[in-house]
């Protein structure tokens, strides 16, 4: 069994989509082994998005993720990283297919609801 980290971003929490998103993961057969609502510190946000350091969208990204609570969870299942990434959909809203979390609930490129690790 593989595990992965998923973070439901402030827009998912503010729009009250947490239950609907969690339900999709459970319906798919993934197991939630940990779940916590928390505020992301600036230091943690900078580590999460270190790959984007120096890009013009990095400061607003850090500001957004630290502005209000997120829901962090660890999901477990066979091939969970790939399963979650397919369920999330493309990063940019217009590219996300219907039936994916971002395709069904996303409203813009900046507010794309969810972060998923790309490795176990």
Sine and cosine of phi, psi and omega as CSV:
sin_phi,cos_phi,sin_psi,cos_psi,sin_omega,cos_omega
0.00,0.00,0.61,-0.79,-0.01,-1.00
-0.94,-0.35,0.46,-0.89,0.06,-1.00
-0.81,-0.59,0.45,-0.89,0.04,-1.00
-0.53,-0.85,0.43,-0.90,0.05,-1.00
-1.00,-0.06,0.71,-0.70,0.09,-1.00
-0.79,-0.62,0.71,-0.71,0.06,-1.00
-0.86,-0.52,0.85,-0.53,0.13,-0.99
-1.00,0.05,0.89,-0.45,-0.15,-0.99
-0.96,0.29,0.18,-0.98,-0.04,-1.00
-0.79,0.61,-0.58,0.82,-0.02,-1.00
-0.92,0.39,-0.56,0.83,0.06,-1.00
-0.92,0.39,-0.65,0.76,0.02,-1.00
-0.93,0.38,-0.75,0.66,-0.04,-1.00
-0.88,0.47,-0.58,0.81,-0.02,-1.00
-1.00,0.05,0.08,1.00,0.05,-1.00
0.85,0.52,0.72,0.70,0.00,-1.00
-0.97,-0.24,-0.01,1.00,-0.10,-1.00
-0.83,0.56,-0.77,0.63,-0.03,-1.00
-0.87,0.50,-0.67,0.74,-0.02,-1.00
-0.92,0.40,-0.61,0.79,0.00,-1.00
-0.95,0.31,-0.71,0.70,0.03,-1.00
-0.86,0.51,-0.66,0.75,0.02,-1.00
-0.85,0.52,-0.62,0.78,0.02,-1.00
-0.88,0.47,-0.67,0.74,0.01,-1.00
-0.91,0.41,-0.69,0.73,0.00,-1.00
-0.92,0.39,-0.65,0.76,0.03,-1.00
-0.88,0.48,-0.55,0.84,0.02,-1.00
-0.95,0.30,-0.22,0.98,0.02,-1.00
0.99,-0.14,0.15,0.99,0.05,-1.00
-0.99,0.16,0.55,-0.83,-0.04,-1.00
-0.98,-0.22,0.75,-0.66,0.09,-1.00
-1.00,0.05,0.90,-0.44,0.00,-1.00
-0.98,-0.19,-0.26,0.97,0.08,-1.00
-0.36,-0.93,0.57,-0.82,0.03,-1.00
-0.45,-0.89,0.74,-0.68,-0.04,-1.00
-0.47,-0.88,0.68,-0.73,0.14,-0.99
-1.00,-0.03,0.71,-0.70,-0.03,-1.00
-0.41,-0.91,0.28,-0.96,0.16,-0.99
-0.99,-0.10,0.77,-0.64,0.03,-1.00
-0.99,0.13,0.80,-0.60,0.05,-1.00
-0.96,0.27,0.33,-0.94,0.04,-1.00
-0.88,0.47,-0.63,0.78,0.00,-1.00
-0.89,0.46,-0.69,0.72,0.02,-1.00
-0.92,0.40,-0.66,0.75,0.02,-1.00
-0.87,0.50,-0.66,0.75,0.01,-1.00
-0.90,0.43,-0.59,0.80,0.06,-1.00
-0.94,0.35,-0.66,0.75,-0.01,-1.00
-0.87,0.50,-0.62,0.78,-0.10,-0.99
-0.92,-0.38,0.46,0.89,-0.01,-1.00
-0.85,0.53,-0.53,0.85,-0.01,-1.00
-0.88,0.47,-0.37,0.93,-0.02,-1.00
-0.98,-0.18,0.05,1.00,0.00,-1.00
-0.80,0.60,0.72,-0.69,0.02,-1.00
1.00,-0.01,-0.22,0.97,0.05,-1.00
-1.00,0.09,0.48,-0.88,-0.11,-0.99
-0.90,0.43,-0.41,0.91,-0.01,-1.00
-1.00,0.04,-0.07,1.00,-0.04,-1.00
-0.89,0.46,-0.78,0.62,-0.01,-1.00
-0.85,0.52,-0.71,0.70,0.04,-1.00
-0.90,0.43,-0.52,0.86,0.03,-1.00
-0.91,0.42,-0.72,0.70,0.04,-1.00
-0.89,0.46,-0.69,0.73,0.01,-1.00
-0.88,0.48,-0.68,0.73,-0.02,-1.00
-0.90,0.44,-0.75,0.66,-0.11,-0.99
-0.94,0.34,-0.37,0.93,0.00,-1.00
-0.99,-0.12,-0.07,1.00,-0.13,-0.99
-0.95,0.31,-0.56,0.83,-0.02,-1.00
-0.42,-0.91,0.11,-0.99,-0.13,-0.99
-0.87,0.49,0.44,-0.90,0.13,-0.99
-0.84,-0.55,0.22,-0.98,0.13,-0.99
-0.89,-0.46,0.88,-0.47,0.03,-1.00
-0.98,-0.22,0.67,-0.74,0.04,-1.00
-0.57,-0.82,0.46,-0.89,0.11,-0.99
-0.94,-0.33,0.83,-0.56,0.02,-1.00
-0.95,-0.32,0.53,-0.85,-0.02,-1.00
-0.78,-0.63,0.63,-0.78,0.07,-1.00
0.15,-0.99,0.15,-0.99,0.04,-1.00
-0.94,0.33,0.83,-0.56,0.00,-1.00
0.87,0.49,0.52,0.85,-0.15,-0.99
-0.85,0.53,-0.58,0.81,-0.02,-1.00
-0.87,0.49,-0.77,0.64,-0.01,-1.00
-0.92,0.39,-0.63,0.78,0.01,-1.00
-0.88,0.48,-0.75,0.66,-0.02,-1.00
-0.89,0.45,-0.68,0.73,-0.03,-1.00
-0.89,0.45,-0.62,0.78,0.07,-1.00
-0.92,0.40,-0.65,0.76,-0.01,-1.00
-0.92,0.39,-0.55,0.84,0.00,-1.00
-0.92,0.39,-0.66,0.75,-0.06,-1.00
1.00,0.00,0.06,-1.00,-0.03,-1.00
-0.86,0.51,0.54,-0.84,-0.04,-1.00
-0.85,0.53,-0.67,0.74,-0.07,-1.00
-1.00,-0.06,0.81,-0.58,-0.09,-1.00
-0.67,0.74,-0.79,0.61,-0.04,-1.00
-0.89,0.46,-0.37,0.93,-0.01,-1.00
-1.00,-0.01,-0.19,0.98,-0.08,-1.00
-0.98,0.18,0.79,-0.61,-0.05,-1.00
-0.96,0.29,0.55,-0.84,0.14,-0.99
-0.84,0.55,0.57,-0.82,-0.05,-1.00
0.99,-0.11,-0.27,0.96,0.10,-1.00
-1.00,-0.08,0.29,-0.96,-0.01,-1.00
-0.87,0.50,-0.75,0.66,-0.01,-1.00
-0.94,0.34,-0.58,0.81,0.02,-1.00
-0.92,0.40,-0.58,0.81,-0.03,-1.00
-1.00,0.06,-0.56,0.83,-0.13,-0.99
-0.88,-0.47,-0.29,0.96,-0.06,-1.00
-0.92,0.38,0.58,-0.81,0.00,-1.00
-0.88,-0.48,-0.27,0.96,0.02,-1.00
-0.30,-0.95,0.14,-0.99,0.06,-1.00
-0.94,0.35,-0.55,0.83,-0.05,-1.00
-0.96,0.28,-0.57,0.82,-0.05,-1.00
-0.92,-0.38,1.00,0.09,-0.11,-0.99
-0.95,-0.32,0.34,0.94,0.28,-0.96
0.96,0.28,-0.59,0.81,-0.27,-0.96
-0.53,-0.85,0.57,-0.82,0.11,-0.99
-0.84,-0.54,0.73,-0.68,0.07,-1.00
-0.78,-0.63,0.67,-0.74,0.05,-1.00
-0.89,0.46,0.53,-0.85,0.04,-1.00
-0.98,-0.18,0.19,0.98,0.10,-1.00
-0.53,-0.85,0.39,-0.92,-0.01,-1.00
-0.90,0.44,0.00,0.00,0.00,0.00
